[in-house]
Amino acid sequence: MNENHVSARVLETLLGQWRGGASAYSALSDRIRLLTLAGRIPTDSRLPAERDLSARLGVSRTTVTAAYRHLRDAGYLSSVRGSGSVVRLPGATAPTTPGETEGILDFSKATMPALSGLADAAAHAAAELPRYLGDSGFDPVGIPELRAAIADRYAARGVPTTPEQIMVTLGAQHAIALLARVLVGRGDRALIETPTYPHAAEALRAAGARFAAVSVSAGGPDEDSATRGWDEAALLQTLRRSSPVVGYLMPDFHNPTGQSMPAEQRERVAAAAADSCTTLIIDETIAELSIDREDDFPAFVACADARSASHVVSVGSVGKTVWGGIRIGWIRAEPTLITKLVAARCANDLGTPILEQLIVARLLADMPAILAGRRELLREGRDHLERRLADTFPDWHVPHIDGGITAWVNLGSPLSSQLALAARSHGLLVPAGPRFGIDGAFERFLRLPVSHSVEETDRAVDALVASWESLLRHPFADTGYLAEVV
């Protein structure tokens, strides 16, 4: 069990102005529930003892006891002897039978269905496996043919690469976490986008990083196109003044906003990072999922000169293009850094499965055709989602994306966490906007994937309609505190 303990002082800060017109215990339980859904109170965290929290908040212990009981009844807390009250999410426990998840639509994961023909590729890879059975099977760096195939993919994108610059990992998240462990020391400054991919933030935070955040905007109904994308002035200023040891950026089809960084901006950011000796971790897991992007967007490292390129580390995977169940990712970096990463890896794992590497080595040769098929799937999903939301939620702002797999929808009101909570009652799992912030912001936003089928998208929108209407009929007590973090 995670031993993270939320102290009474920390919880008081997170709660903010939680008191409202409703009964004190109801207002307190609602606020803790929203903080849990937003990811600001991590699951498996232990809440403060009732006596400690009541003293800190200046309320009776009976009020805290009733709030905790209400959360337990709703499935948000469990009480374990000796461990106190531990935060849970309803339905988070893995089901014991397939029927327990029947009817639940999961929009919390921005993924695509498994690639057609994946089973055939696996069968061909299995036939090649005997060539490797005479070895130990522990492979911390990657089999030669896969490293060469990945290097060739970079070369096809205008980035000459040798196999010595490639390390194969257990997916992109493993790559980010490994880089964070090697590059970040406790208390070091790390530049990060906001909103951002939450698991990358978690990896950096686990390594001890202190964040310097730079905003990325999808634009809004009252904003012109010039305000979209990265706040370049703040980004360059942060690099120059804070000199972060690392910076995590997703410059192509940014998750969750869908924005892409122009080539000229990439050049300036790469140069500024080199000047401040900042290593940029460039997440390219979605970089090749263009739908109809027209302008020239070269790979980030291709925009860096020889001096700046050594400060750029690229991370990729097949989790978004092929299937999330194929846990193969990679790091492209200077050979000296690859050597350090290989040495550090053995403390946590002993290598990447050979069979999955063989599958990916075969599929990379067909990547142009694979991407063409994915493009059509995403175009259909994007266009249908945009039409449905325009018809059913005319007051919401849905930015048009030209690639990637997510839409960052502006609800117009700070109700994201409440909507996510209500949607669960209508069979839809969807992450609230604050899940993608590092400070509880983005209550006006909801991330919706465009990678689902028309039928699944219709079900999701219908669930959102029912959930939104229920919020309008029965709003939560005192939502004013949510506006403070927008």
C-alpha positions, 0 to 999 in steps of 0.5 A, a space after each residue: 500500500 502507498 504510505 503517502 499521508 495527507 496531514 491535517 495542515 496539507 488537507 486544510 490547504 487543499 480544501 480552501 474555502 470549503 464551507 457553504 450553505 449545506 451542512 458542514 459534513 456534507 460540504 466537507 465530504 463533497 470537497 474531499 471527493 472532488 479533490 480525489 477525482 481531480 487527482 489532487 488527493 492521490 488514491 491510497 493516501 491516508 487522510 488525517 485522523 478525525 481528531 487532528 482534522 477537526 482541530 485544524 478546521 475548527 469544527 467538531 469531531 462529529 462533523 469530520 466523523 460524519 464526512 468520513 462516513 459519507 465518503 466510505 458509504 460512497 466508496 471513496 474511503 476505506 478504513 483499515 485497522 492500523 492504517 486509518 482512512 485510506 482514499 479510494 476511487 469507486 470501482 477502482 478495484 480490478 473486477 473479479 469477473 468480466 460482467 462487472 465492467 459490462 456497460 461501463 465506457 472508459 474515456 479516461 484513457 486516450 488510446 486506440 483499438 489494437 492494430 488489425 493484423 497484430 496477431 499475425 505480426 506476433 505469430 511471425 515474431 514467435 517464429 523468429 524467437 528461437 534465434 534468441 533462446 540460446 541467450 539469457 533473455 535479459 536485454 537492458 538496451 534493445 535487440 540490434 534489429 529493433 534499435 536499427 529499425 527505430 533509428 531508420 524511422 528517425 532518419 525518415 523524419 529527417 533526423 539521422 540516427 545511429 542504433 547507438 543512440 537508441 535504447 529500448 524501454 518498457 513503453 514511453 512512461 518507463 522511458 520518462 521515469 528512467 530519464 527522471 531518475 538519472 537526470 533529476 536530483 531531489 530539489 532540482 528544478 524541472 520545466 513542465 507544461 500546464 496542462 500536461 500529461 499527468 504520469 510524466 509529472 508524477 515521474 518527475 515529482 517522484 524523482 524529487 523535481 520542483 516544477 516551473 510551469 509554462 502554460 499551453 492554451 488550446 484557445 477559447 471563444 474569446 481568444 485569437 489564434 495568436 494566444 494558442 499554444 505555448 506561452 513562448 515568452 514565459 517558456 524562454 524566461 523560465 529557461 533563462 532565469 530558472 535554469 531547470 535541469 530538465 524540461 518535459 515538452 510534448 510539442 506535437 499534438 500536445 496531450 491534452 490540448 492538441 496543439 503543435 509547436 511551430 518549427 521556428 519556436 522549436 528552434 528558439 526553445 532548443 537554443 535557450 535550453 542549450 544556453 541554460 544547460 537544460 536537457 529537454 525530454 521531448 515526448 513524441 508518442 503522438 507525434 506521427 498521428 497527424 490527421 490533416 495538419 498542413 504546415 511543416 512540423 519537423 521532429 523537434 531535434 531536427 530544429 536544433 543546431 549541433 550545439 543544441 541537439 545534444 540537449 534534446 532527448 526524444 521519447 517514443 513508443 508504439 502504445 498509441 499507434 499500435 496498441 497499449 498492450 505492446 509495452 515497447 518504447 524507446 529513448 533517442 539520446 547521445 550515446 554517453 547518456 544511453 550508457 548511463 541509462 542502461 547502467 541505472 536501469 538494472 535497479 528497477 528492471 532487467 530488460 525489455 521482453 524479446 518477443 515484443 521487440 520482435 513484433 515491433 521490429 516487424 511492424 516498424 517497416 509498415 509504419 507508413 501504412 499503419 499511420 495512414 489507417 490510424 489517420 482515417 480512424 482519428 478523422 472519423 472520431 474527431 469529426 463525429 465528436 465535434 458534430 455531436 458536441 456542437 449539437 448538444 452543448 452549443 455553449 461549450 468551446 470545442 477547439 478543432 484539432 488537426 492531429 493527436 487523440 484528444 480534445 480539450 473542451 472548455 465547459 464555460 463553467 468550473 464544473 469539470 470535477 463535478 461532471 466527472 463525478 456525475 458521469 460515473 453514475 451514467 456509465 462513463 469514466 472521464 478524467 476531470 480537467 484538474 487531473 492534467 494540472 499541477 496545482 488544481 487548475 482547469 476546472 473549466 476543462 474536460 479531456 475527451 478522446 477522439 479515438 473511439 468508434 462512432 457508437 462509443 462516442 454517441 454513448 459518451 455524449 449521451 452520458 455527458 448530456 444526462 450528467 450535465 442536466 443532473 448538475 443543472 438540476 441539482 448543483 453541488 453545494 457552494 461551487 464558488 471555491 472551484 472558480 478560485 483555481 480556474 
